[in-house]
Amino acid sequence: MIELENFSAGYGGEVKIRVETMVIRPGRVMGILGRNGSGKSTLLRALTGILPYGGTARLDGTDLSSLSSAERAKRLAFLPQQLSPVRMEIGTLAAHGRFARLPFSKVLGEADREAVRKALVRTGLWEVRHRKVDELSGGEKQRAYLAMVLAQDAPYLLLDEPASSLDIACQIEIMDLLRDLAREGKGILITSHDLPQTAACCDSVCLIDRGLADPVVPASDLAGNRDRLRQVMGVSLVPAEKGIYPYVLDG
């Protein structure tokens, strides 16, 4: 599991996120909720080594700061919010997820090719794997990068708004996929603005209010704390009479 204690991170000499305690467990999906600029992305970027951090961050008992970038990549896979339009085939991009596990030659073996194939199948891209990434729509590009993350086969996934560029049907497919991955033992941390989706698809949630993380609570408790939701997000949740999620927004 990933354990944070008195954790802080930022850039430009300014702290953007503070977390007193947080635990991301295998087999669970945790949602991080907050407004733009609240520090959600900063948290993920610090955990993946892109930004420095203060305090304690342990991964299965090992201090994150002691891991090399290759060792960290074998254990943590990161999908950023901003995705670059690269000039390569979808299958080639997905294969990049295996690089931390390859020998010096960087030649994919049979196990690597099978991991890439499975990732492309799970994201619905196997049949179009020869298309160029920079020719894809925003949603297709999101799935192509998700395939790269899945091919990495790390036990923990850190996903910055993984469904933000997708239409609603694809959003449901991706969240169902994340639930399946959690059932297979992956520990998953996602950021989101989508309250109904997060309440329905996550096991636990953490609200971030202007750079300060609330205690983690079960996702089932989210709708019951309407006053705090309004303070942090500007809206709350009410039970849905019908729809794809059990709760809807209440302005």
Disulfide bonds with the S-S distance in Angstrom:
none
